[in-house]
Amino acid sequence: METTLLSGLGRDWLVLGSNGSVGSEVTRALVTSSYIDGSRTVDVRSHPRDSYAEASLDLVRSRSSCHPLRLVFCAGKGGFSLAQASAEQQYQAFDKFCRLLSPSVGIDKFVLVSSLGAHCSRLGVPYSKLVRSNEEAVLANFGERALILRFPSLYGYNDRAQRYHGLIGVILRNLKIRRSTGIYARLETRRNYLSIRRLATLLVSDRPGGALLEANGCLNIQSSINLSVFDVCNSFFRTVRQRPILKLIEHSLVDAEHHYPGAVHGARVIINDPIGEWVSSQWNRSVHLSP
């Protein structure tokens, strides 16, 4: 796992999980935004995942500037199949992390990358409970300095790891090599999908009322339409004239469950994100197709 310290204009940024699919795109978007001059010093630390609290605190204390610090937590939590023991272990580490950093007066905002899908689920699986517990830990320790970004099912390509991310990314990779994609759901199961790159750029872009990273509280961010697995396959066919090869696998109740982000309370940001645009941009792109 990596944690990156960016020195910006009047503010520093600490991105946890900066090597992951979401974290790497958020870091790239920050470096190329008006928040940060690309020539500024960047400090990157690699560390075991279970020691991110100590590594982050060490980075915070090593800063040479006196600028306010904004922390962005992008470390992944796993998916809906997350085991109870793993969820409890992750929460204990995250709660410890929040308690270690909350006394720091230098942190002006804690930005937590959370999950919209977990809040749409009606089933109390360990993943959903972990997401809610993490949000509560941030709010309890950072109060008005907290920003919780609830995202839907994300997809994209991680240039750092040379790996496609999310169901749509995996379908694209497998379609390129004519391999089937295992689906733990029904063809009718609906989710909300959003491109990681489009999302990361939006977070730092100037908008009426300021960039999304200037918000406070809980912010639900979603695509303008929910798509079934069947709809996703149709998007591929309309774009590249090839149909994905799907292998339906026995699924759990939560995998078959529809998620309707519109039912989640809180401020909402609706993004028009046609899947076909991303598929078209990636179809003829020569990249490493890691499993």
C-alpha positions as CSV (number, residue, x, y, z in Angstrom):
1,M,0.0,0.0,0.0
2,E,1.2,3.5,-0.7
3,T,0.5,6.9,1.0
4,T,1.4,10.0,-0.9
5,L,2.1,13.5,0.4
6,L,1.5,16.3,-2.0
7,S,2.6,19.9,-1.3
8,G,0.1,22.3,-2.8
9,L,-0.5,26.0,-2.9
10,G,-1.4,27.0,0.6
11,R,-2.4,23.4,1.5
12,D,-0.9,19.9,1.6
13,W,-2.7,16.7,0.7
14,L,-2.2,13.2,2.1
15,V,-3.7,10.5,-0.1
16,L,-3.9,7.0,1.5
17,G,-4.1,4.2,-1.0
18,S,-2.6,6.3,-3.8
19,N,-1.5,3.2,-5.7
20,G,-5.0,1.8,-5.9
21,S,-7.5,2.2,-8.7
22,V,-9.3,5.2,-7.1
23,G,-6.4,6.6,-5.2
24,S,-4.1,6.7,-8.3
25,E,-6.7,8.6,-10.3
26,V,-7.4,11.0,-7.5
27,T,-3.7,11.7,-7.0
28,R,-3.3,12.3,-10.8
29,A,-6.3,14.6,-10.8
30,L,-4.9,16.6,-7.9
31,V,-1.4,17.0,-9.4
32,T,-2.9,18.3,-12.6
33,S,-5.4,20.6,-10.9
34,S,-5.3,24.2,-9.7
35,Y,-4.9,22.8,-6.2
36,I,-1.3,21.7,-6.8
37,D,1.6,22.9,-8.9
38,G,3.0,19.8,-10.6
39,S,6.6,20.9,-9.8
40,R,6.0,20.7,-6.1
41,T,7.7,18.1,-3.9
42,V,5.9,14.7,-3.7
43,D,6.7,12.3,-0.9
44,V,5.6,8.7,-1.3
45,R,5.8,6.0,1.3
46,S,5.2,2.2,0.7
47,H,4.2,0.2,3.7
48,P,2.2,-2.9,4.7
49,R,-1.5,-2.4,4.6
50,D,-1.9,-3.0,8.3
51,S,0.5,-0.3,9.3
52,Y,-1.0,2.6,7.4
53,A,-1.9,4.5,10.6
54,E,1.7,4.7,11.8
55,A,3.0,5.4,8.2
56,S,0.5,8.3,7.8
57,L,1.3,9.8,11.1
58,D,5.0,9.7,10.3
59,L,4.4,11.5,7.1
60,V,2.3,14.1,8.8
61,R,5.0,14.8,11.3
62,S,7.7,14.9,8.7
63,R,6.2,17.8,6.8
64,S,8.4,20.8,6.4
65,S,5.5,23.2,5.6
66,C,3.0,24.7,8.1
67,H,0.1,24.5,5.6
68,P,-3.2,23.0,6.6
69,L,-3.5,19.3,5.6
70,R,-6.3,17.7,3.7
71,L,-6.4,13.9,4.0
72,V,-8.1,11.7,1.4
73,F,-8.6,8.0,2.4
74,C,-8.9,5.8,-0.8
75,A,-7.9,2.5,0.6
76,G,-10.2,-0.3,-0.6
77,K,-12.5,-2.2,1.7
78,G,-13.2,-5.3,-0.5
79,G,-16.7,-6.1,-1.9
80,F,-20.0,-7.5,-0.7
81,S,-18.4,-10.9,-0.2
82,L,-16.2,-9.5,2.6
83,A,-15.9,-11.9,5.5
84,Q,-17.0,-10.9,9.0
85,A,-13.6,-11.4,10.5
86,S,-11.9,-9.3,7.8
87,A,-14.5,-6.5,8.3
88,E,-13.9,-6.4,12.0
89,Q,-10.1,-6.3,11.6
90,Q,-10.4,-3.5,9.0
91,Y,-12.7,-1.4,11.3
92,Q,-10.4,-1.8,14.3
93,A,-7.4,-0.5,12.2
94,F,-9.5,2.3,10.7
95,D,-10.9,3.4,14.1
96,K,-7.3,3.5,15.5
97,F,-6.2,5.5,12.5
98,C,-8.9,8.1,13.1
99,R,-8.2,8.4,16.8
100,L,-4.4,8.8,16.1
101,L,-4.9,11.7,13.7
102,S,-8.0,13.5,15.1
103,P,-6.0,15.5,17.7
104,S,-3.9,17.0,14.8
105,V,-4.9,20.6,14.4
106,G,-3.1,20.6,11.1
107,I,-5.8,18.5,9.4
108,D,-8.5,20.8,8.0
109,K,-10.5,18.0,6.3
110,F,-10.8,14.2,6.3
111,V,-12.1,13.0,3.0
112,L,-13.4,9.4,3.1
113,V,-14.0,7.5,-0.1
114,S,-17.1,5.4,0.9
115,S,-19.7,3.3,-0.9
116,L,-23.1,4.3,-2.1
117,G,-24.0,0.7,-2.9
118,A,-23.6,-0.5,0.6
119,H,-26.2,2.1,1.8
120,C,-28.6,0.9,-0.9
121,S,-28.5,-2.7,0.2
122,R,-31.3,-3.9,2.4
123,L,-29.2,-6.8,3.7
124,G,-26.9,-6.3,6.7
125,V,-23.8,-8.0,5.2
126,P,-20.4,-7.4,6.8
127,Y,-19.3,-5.1,4.0
128,S,-22.3,-2.8,4.5
129,K,-21.7,-2.7,8.2
130,L,-18.0,-1.9,7.7
131,V,-18.8,1.0,5.4
132,R,-21.3,2.5,7.9
133,S,-19.0,2.0,10.9
134,N,-16.1,3.7,9.0
135,E,-18.3,6.7,8.2
136,E,-19.4,6.9,11.9
137,A,-15.7,6.8,13.0
138,V,-14.8,9.7,10.7
139,L,-17.8,11.8,11.8
140,A,-17.2,11.1,15.5
141,N,-13.5,12.1,15.3
142,F,-13.5,14.9,12.8
143,G,-17.0,16.3,13.0
144,E,-17.4,19.4,10.7
145,R,-13.9,18.6,9.2
146,A,-15.3,15.4,7.6
147,L,-16.4,14.9,4.0
148,I,-17.8,11.5,3.1
149,L,-18.0,10.7,-0.6
150,R,-20.3,7.8,-1.3
151,F,-19.6,6.3,-4.8
152,P,-21.5,3.7,-6.8
153,S,-19.8,0.7,-8.6
154,L,-16.7,2.2,-10.1
155,Y,-14.8,1.0,-13.2
156,G,-11.7,2.0,-15.1
157,Y,-8.1,1.1,-15.8
158,N,-5.4,1.4,-13.2
159,D,-2.3,2.5,-15.1
160,R,-0.1,1.9,-12.0
161,A,-1.2,-1.7,-11.5
162,Q,-1.9,-2.3,-15.3
163,R,-5.2,-3.8,-14.3
164,Y,-8.9,-3.2,-15.3
165,H,-11.1,-2.3,-12.3
166,G,-14.8,-3.1,-11.7
167,L,-17.3,-5.3,-13.5
168,I,-17.3,-3.2,-16.6
169,G,-13.5,-3.1,-16.7
170,V,-13.3,-6.9,-16.3
171,I,-15.9,-7.4,-19.1
172,L,-13.8,-5.2,-21.4
173,R,-10.6,-7.1,-20.7
174,N,-12.2,-10.5,-21.2
175,L,-14.0,-9.4,-24.4
176,K,-10.6,-8.3,-25.9
177,I,-9.2,-11.8,-25.3
178,R,-12.5,-13.6,-26.0
179,R,-12.8,-15.0,-22.5
180,S,-16.0,-15.4,-20.5
181,T,-16.7,-13.2,-17.5
182,G,-18.2,-14.8,-14.4
183,I,-21.3,-12.9,-13.1
184,Y,-22.4,-13.4,-9.5
185,A,-25.8,-11.9,-10.2
186,R,-28.9,-12.1,-12.4
187,L,-29.0,-10.5,-15.9
188,E,-31.8,-8.2,-14.5
189,T,-29.7,-7.1,-11.4
190,R,-29.4,-3.3,-11.5
191,R,-26.4,-1.3,-10.3
192,N,-25.2,2.2,-10.7
193,Y,-21.8,2.5,-12.5
194,L,-19.4,5.4,-12.8
195,S,-16.0,5.9,-14.5
196,I,-13.1,6.4,-12.0
197,R,-11.3,8.9,-14.2
198,R,-14.5,11.0,-14.9
199,L,-15.2,11.0,-11.2
200,A,-11.6,11.9,-10.1
201,T,-11.5,14.8,-12.5
202,L,-14.9,16.0,-11.3
203,L,-13.8,16.1,-7.7
204,V,-11.2,18.8,-8.3
205,S,-12.9,20.7,-11.1
206,D,-14.3,24.2,-10.6
207,R,-18.1,24.1,-10.4
208,P,-20.8,26.5,-9.2
209,G,-20.3,26.5,-5.4
210,G,-16.8,25.1,-5.7
211,A,-15.1,21.8,-6.4
212,L,-16.7,18.7,-4.7
213,L,-13.7,18.4,-2.4
214,E,-14.7,21.7,-0.9
215,A,-18.0,20.2,0.4
216,N,-18.8,19.0,3.9
217,G,-20.9,16.2,5.4
218,C,-22.1,13.3,3.2
219,L,-22.2,13.6,-0.5
220,N,-23.9,10.9,-2.6
221,I,-22.4,10.7,-6.1
222,Q,-24.0,8.6,-8.8
223,S,-24.5,8.1,-12.6
224,S,-27.7,9.4,-14.1
225,I,-29.1,5.9,-14.8
226,N,-29.1,2.4,-13.2
227,L,-28.1,-0.4,-15.5
228,S,-28.8,-4.1,-15.4
229,V,-26.2,-6.6,-16.5
230,F,-28.2,-7.0,-19.7
231,D,-28.0,-3.2,-20.3
232,V,-24.3,-3.2,-19.8
233,C,-23.9,-5.9,-22.4
234,N,-26.0,-4.0,-24.8
235,S,-23.8,-0.9,-24.3
236,F,-20.8,-3.0,-25.3
237,F,-22.6,-4.3,-28.4
238,R,-23.7,-0.9,-29.6
239,T,-20.1,0.4,-29.2
240,V,-17.9,-2.3,-30.5
241,R,-20.4,-4.7,-32.2
242,Q,-19.4,-7.6,-30.0
243,R,-21.3,-9.1,-27.2
244,P,-19.6,-10.0,-23.9
245,I,-19.4,-13.7,-23.0
246,L,-21.1,-14.2,-19.7
247,K,-21.0,-17.1,-17.3
248,L,-23.8,-16.9,-14.7
249,I,-22.6,-18.3,-11.4
250,E,-24.6,-19.2,-8.4
251,H,-25.1,-16.0,-6.5
252,S,-26.0,-14.8,-3.0
253,L,-29.1,-12.7,-2.1
254,V,-27.0,-9.6,-1.9
255,D,-25.4,-10.2,-5.3
256,A,-28.8,-10.5,-6.9
257,E,-30.2,-7.4,-5.1
258,H,-31.1,-4.3,-7.0
259,H,-29.3,-1.1,-5.7
260,Y,-31.2,2.1,-6.2
261,P,-29.0,5.1,-5.2
262,G,-31.9,7.5,-5.6
263,A,-33.3,6.1,-2.4
264,V,-30.3,7.1,-0.3
265,H,-30.7,10.3,1.8
266,G,-28.3,13.2,1.5
267,A,-27.1,15.7,-1.0
268,R,-26.8,14.1,-4.5
269,V,-24.5,14.8,-7.5
270,I,-25.8,13.2,-10.7
271,I,-23.3,12.6,-13.4
272,N,-24.0,11.7,-17.1
273,D,-21.6,8.8,-17.7
274,P,-22.3,6.8,-20.8
275,I,-20.5,3.5,-20.6
276,G,-20.0,3.4,-24.4
277,E,-17.7,6.5,-24.3
278,W,-15.2,4.7,-22.0
279,V,-15.5,1.4,-23.9
280,S,-14.8,3.2,-27.2
281,S,-11.8,5.0,-25.7
282,Q,-10.3,1.7,-24.3
283,W,-11.2,-0.7,-27.1
284,N,-8.2,0.0,-29.4
285,R,-5.9,1.1,-26.6
286,S,-2.8,-1.1,-26.2
287,V,-2.5,-1.9,-22.5
288,H,-1.3,-4.9,-20.5
289,L,-4.2,-7.3,-19.9
290,S,-3.4,-8.7,-16.5
291,P,-5.8,-11.1,-14.9
